[in-house]
């Protein structure tokens, strides 16, 4: 008898995003006897979406897993997201100081990084005043549309 497994695609996408954002090679989530493991091979860079692997585990007599809320960094009010696909650059030229570093105070409209898209250098500016809490990309790193690049907090 074949069981039909219902898979929450949003959950798999969230796990894959966490995998990419944290540079982990594997992440696993289990609930109600259904286990989802998202992994990537060591040869794949973190810019490639990870393929989901689903296991349907038999019920086991264990202590229930406490559900920790998954924080979606993209919903953070200070998340600076990429408006385009391209390559991110943290400074105006190789070998020069970055526009900003963690801990720097920034003002709305201040240039924070550059995204090169189709040979055009696009300045990405702060969407609010605050302090740079995290820089989530490296210089020269490819970025995707809507990818969180930095976190700015008041």
C-alpha positions as CSV (number, residue, x, y, z in Angstrom):
1,X,0.0,0.0,0.0
2,X,1.5,3.3,-1.1
3,X,1.0,6.4,1.2
4,X,0.6,9.8,-0.3
5,X,3.0,12.2,1.4
6,X,1.8,15.8,1.6
7,X,4.7,18.1,1.4
8,X,4.6,21.8,2.3
9,X,6.6,23.4,-0.5
10,X,6.9,26.7,1.4
11,X,8.6,24.8,4.3
12,X,11.1,23.2,1.9
13,X,11.8,26.6,0.3
14,X,12.3,28.2,3.8
15,X,14.7,25.4,4.8
16,X,16.6,25.8,1.5
17,X,16.9,29.5,2.1
18,X,18.1,29.0,5.7
19,X,20.6,26.5,4.3
20,X,21.9,29.1,1.7
21,X,21.9,32.0,4.2
22,X,23.9,30.2,6.8
23,X,26.3,28.2,4.6
24,X,25.2,25.0,6.2
25,X,25.4,21.8,4.1
26,X,22.4,20.1,5.6
27,X,19.3,21.0,7.6
28,X,16.6,18.7,8.9
29,X,13.1,19.3,10.3
30,X,10.8,16.7,11.9
31,X,7.2,17.0,12.9
32,X,4.4,14.4,13.4
33,X,6.6,11.6,12.2
34,X,7.4,13.3,8.9
35,X,11.1,14.3,8.5
36,X,12.3,16.8,5.8
37,X,16.0,16.9,5.2
38,X,17.5,19.5,2.8
39,X,21.1,19.0,1.8
40,X,23.6,20.0,-0.8
41,X,26.7,18.2,-1.9
42,X,30.0,19.7,-0.9
43,X,30.9,20.7,-4.4
44,X,27.8,22.9,-4.9
45,X,28.2,26.6,-3.9
46,X,25.7,28.2,-1.7
47,X,24.2,30.1,-4.6
48,X,22.5,27.0,-6.0
49,X,19.1,26.0,-4.5
50,X,19.4,22.9,-2.5
51,X,17.4,19.8,-3.5
52,X,14.9,18.6,-0.8
53,X,15.0,15.1,0.4
54,X,11.9,13.8,2.2
55,X,11.8,10.8,4.6
56,X,8.6,9.4,6.1
57,X,9.8,8.0,9.4
58,X,7.9,5.4,11.4
59,X,6.6,6.7,14.7
60,X,9.3,6.4,17.4
61,X,8.9,6.6,21.2
62,X,10.9,9.7,21.9
63,X,10.5,12.9,23.7
64,X,8.5,15.3,21.5
65,X,10.6,17.9,19.6
66,X,10.0,21.4,20.8
67,X,9.1,23.5,17.9
68,X,11.4,26.5,17.6
69,X,9.9,29.4,15.6
70,X,11.7,29.8,12.3
71,X,12.8,33.4,12.0
72,X,12.4,34.7,8.5
73,X,15.1,37.3,8.1
74,X,13.4,38.6,5.0
75,X,10.5,39.9,7.1
76,X,12.8,41.8,9.4
77,X,11.9,45.6,9.1
78,X,15.6,46.4,8.6
79,X,16.2,43.8,5.9
80,X,17.9,45.5,2.9
81,X,16.8,43.3,0.0
82,X,18.4,43.1,-3.5
83,X,16.2,44.8,-6.1
84,X,17.8,42.8,-8.8
85,X,19.9,39.8,-9.8
86,X,23.6,40.6,-10.2
87,X,27.0,40.6,-8.4
88,X,27.3,42.5,-5.1
89,X,30.3,44.7,-4.4
90,X,30.8,46.2,-0.9
91,X,33.3,48.9,-2.1
92,X,33.7,51.2,-5.1
93,X,36.8,49.4,-6.4
94,X,38.8,46.3,-5.5
95,X,41.1,46.8,-2.6
96,X,39.3,49.9,-1.3
97,X,37.4,50.3,2.0
98,X,33.8,49.0,2.0
99,X,31.0,51.6,1.9
100,X,29.9,50.4,5.3
101,X,30.8,47.9,8.0
102,X,28.9,46.2,10.8
103,X,28.3,48.8,13.6
104,X,28.3,51.8,11.2
105,X,25.5,54.4,11.5
106,X,23.8,55.0,8.2
107,X,21.2,57.5,7.0
108,X,18.3,56.8,4.6
109,X,19.5,57.2,1.0
110,X,23.2,56.5,1.9
111,X,25.0,54.2,-0.6
112,X,25.7,50.8,1.1
113,X,26.9,48.6,-1.8
114,X,26.8,48.2,-5.6
115,X,25.1,45.5,-7.6
116,X,26.4,45.0,-11.1
117,X,23.7,43.8,-13.4
118,X,24.2,43.6,-17.2
119,X,27.4,45.6,-17.0
120,X,25.6,48.4,-15.1
121,X,26.8,49.4,-11.6
122,X,23.7,50.1,-9.5
123,X,24.1,51.8,-6.1
124,X,22.0,50.2,-3.4
125,X,21.0,52.8,-0.8
126,X,19.8,52.5,2.8
127,X,16.0,52.4,3.1
128,X,16.1,53.8,6.6
129,X,18.3,55.4,9.2
130,X,20.0,53.0,11.6
131,X,23.0,50.9,12.4
132,X,24.4,48.1,10.2
133,X,23.8,44.9,12.3
134,X,24.7,42.3,9.7
135,X,26.3,42.2,6.2
136,X,25.0,39.0,4.6
137,X,26.9,39.1,1.3
138,X,30.6,39.1,0.3
139,X,32.1,41.4,-2.3
140,X,31.8,39.8,-5.7
141,X,29.1,37.4,-4.6
142,X,26.2,36.7,-6.9
143,X,22.9,37.8,-5.4
144,X,19.3,37.0,-6.3
145,X,16.3,39.3,-6.5
146,X,14.8,39.9,-3.0
147,X,17.8,38.3,-1.3
148,X,18.6,40.0,2.1
149,X,21.9,41.8,1.8
150,X,22.2,43.6,5.1
151,X,20.2,44.2,8.3
152,X,19.8,47.8,9.5
153,X,18.4,48.4,13.0
154,X,17.5,51.5,14.9
